[in-house]
Amino acid sequence: METKTALVTGSTSGIGLGVATSLAQKGYHVIMCGSRSKEDALEAITQVKSSALHSVHYVQADLKTEAGMVSLCKEADSICPGGVDILVNNAGMQHVTPVEDCSLAKWNEIVAINLTAPFYLISHFVPRMKQKDEAKKRLFCDSQPTGKPVQVSQIADLVLFLCSPGADSMTGTSLVMDGGTIAK
Ligand SMILES: NC(=O)c1ccc[n+]([C@@H]2O[C@H](COP(=O)([O-])OP(=O)(O)OC[C@H]3O[C@@H](n4cnc5c(N)ncnc54)[C@H](OP(=O)(O)O)[C@@H]3O)[C@@H](O)[C@H]2O)c1
């Protein structure tokens, strides 16, 4: 079977690092991304590479900026000329504050990383995914709150499932994995 390539944004820490590690372990080529330098990302890169079956690349890109988004797309295309098979738009930030205390600059930063970057990356990569007939969007729901935090390994397992043939009929939908918090 052809080895697929996954681009995981925000894979220098937390959830993205867990997802990148799982995908590498399962035999995907992995392109990691973060805004920190390669030197500062070394520990994360080493973690992903340590159990990887195929290639692991790192691209430094500040996804709050247009230059960063363009540069990530360019580098990912150079690593994987046919276009990546899987895009995990994980990079993001949270800023919890009363609305009156949130500056316009902070708002713009949040929108840039959490919304604009995923939009840009999807618009860049999805056309070629469609040609491969592999674009997927999913939805899951649970109405009983667990009261427990979601584990990185659970998200990684979900991503692995979404990348598998078993998920081929799940499309045009969104997924929530929050222990039932929203449903409550
Ligand atoms: N953890 C939670 O409970 C939770 C709940 C709901 C949603 N989320 C969302 O899930 C995602 C991951 O959360 P997490 O807890 O794993 O966060 P995290 O540990 O803070 O990781 C965030 C990742 O995003 C990258 N990133 C941040 N700003 C960036 C930028 N300007 N350009 C490129 N990369 C950037 C960081 O890389 P660098 O440091 O190298 O820039 C890092 O790899 C986020 O989008 C978060 O909002 C998390």
The ligand as a Gaussian input file, in Angstrom:
#p B3LYP/6-31G(d) Opt

LIG

0 1
 N       -5.747000      21.240000      25.468000
 C       -7.066000      21.448000      25.535000
 O       -7.738000      21.196000      26.556000
 C       -7.815000      21.993000      24.336000
 C       -9.204000      22.134000      24.383000
 C       -9.891000      22.628000      23.256000
 C       -9.183000      22.958000      22.117000
 N       -7.827000      22.824000      22.092000
 C       -7.139000      23.205000      20.869000
 O       -6.335000      22.094000      20.429000
 C       -5.147000      22.575000      19.831000
 C       -3.926000      21.998000      20.535000
 O       -4.005000      22.273000      21.915000
 P       -2.821000      21.930000      22.886000
 O       -3.346000      21.926000      24.260000
 O       -2.056000      20.753000      22.391000
 O       -1.943000      23.273000      22.706000
 P       -0.403000      23.555000      22.881000
 O        0.296000      22.475000      23.652000
 O       -0.285000      24.954000      23.367000
 O        0.139000      23.454000      21.389000
 C       -0.179000      24.430000      20.461000
 C        0.597000      24.100000      19.202000
 O        0.267000      25.111000      18.239000
 C        1.466000      25.652000      17.740000
 N        1.296000      27.062000      17.430000
 C        0.840000      28.030000      18.260000
 N        0.886000      29.227000      17.651000
 C        1.392000      28.987000      16.416000
 C        1.686000      29.812000      15.306000
 N        1.493000      31.129000      15.346000
 N        2.195000      29.241000      14.203000
 C        2.409000      27.894000      14.133000
 N        2.148000      27.067000      15.147000
 C        1.648000      27.605000      16.268000
 C        2.498000      25.466000      18.834000
 O        3.791000      25.386000      18.254000
 P        4.941000      26.469000      18.592000
 O        4.960000      26.621000      20.079000
 O        6.171000      25.851000      18.031000
 O        4.515000      27.692000      17.875000
 C        2.099000      24.131000      19.421000
 O        2.716000      23.074000      18.717000
 C       -5.197000      24.095000      19.919000
 O       -5.733000      24.583000      18.721000
 C       -6.153000      24.336000      21.053000
 O       -6.766000      25.598000      20.944000
 C       -7.127000      22.362000      23.159000

